[in-house]
């Protein structure tokens, strides 16, 4: 399978895992969100960050362990910022949501 096809399957998996987690956390714990806004924010966060992890970061970070640690850390921070801005929640809440969603995504991806 080509790298681009692997990317698309990874993007689909990321969306299938992360968007429901973001939705559940925000709707169950905080409850004051319109479903469409949460879903859109979840999709947008993944669609905006995953290409950098797959296509940009490898050009600058050659050690696989550092690539994973730095790349995932940056994704968590950027996605948290997206949730913070779009959903108007506290940054600490956005960071927690982003961390949990990305941890789940990484664990499912490893399987």
C-alpha positions, 0 to 999 in steps of 0.5 A: 500500500502506498504511503498516501493510502496508508495516510488516508486509512490512518486519517479515517481511523483517527476520525473514527476514534477521536471524534466520538471520544471528543463528543462523549467527553464534552457532551457528558462532562460539560453538556453545554455544547451543540453536537454539530459544533463538537463534531465539526471541531473534532473533525477539523482538529484531526484533518488539520494536524495529521498531515503535518505528522505524516508529511512535514515532521518526518522531514525534520525529525529522523529519530522514530522515538523523538518523532513520535514523542514530539509529533504527538505532543505537538498534535495534542497542543494544536488540537487543544488550541483548536478546541479552546478557540472553536468551542470556547472552553478553558485551555486546560479542559481542551488539553485534557480532551485532546490528550485523551482522544489522541491517546486512544487514537495512538493505542488503537493505531498500535493494535 
